[in-house]
Amino acid sequence: MATTHSNVLLEKGGNFIVREKRINKRKQITVPVTYAYHGKQKIVVKHGTTFDLSESGMCFYTDRPLHEGLNVQVHSLHIWDYPRASTVRWCCMKNVSLYKVGVSFREKTA
């Protein structure tokens, strides 16, 4: 489920070069976040903690895996006045019950 957001290249001298693919710079921020998505028979609401944020997306930690392409509403009272429509771009397991999730926002802020 995990995808990469940078290209790592090996130079002749053995040095690694990392090329960032993101368009917008992300800033680290740690605040509570709530996210919601359509489950099998109901809307699932869960909580997490942000890791970083940009104009086009965010990364957060949560206790369950989210599959790539899942449409979610993310909200943090510390950042916005309303939920943001988002799409899960990647998810990777950090340990048994901790996942790091990257989402991109589906609409631009004013």
Helices and strands as residue ranges (DSSP letters): E 6-10, E 16-20, E 27-28, E 32-38, E 43-53, E 57-62, E 71-75, E 84-95, E 98-105
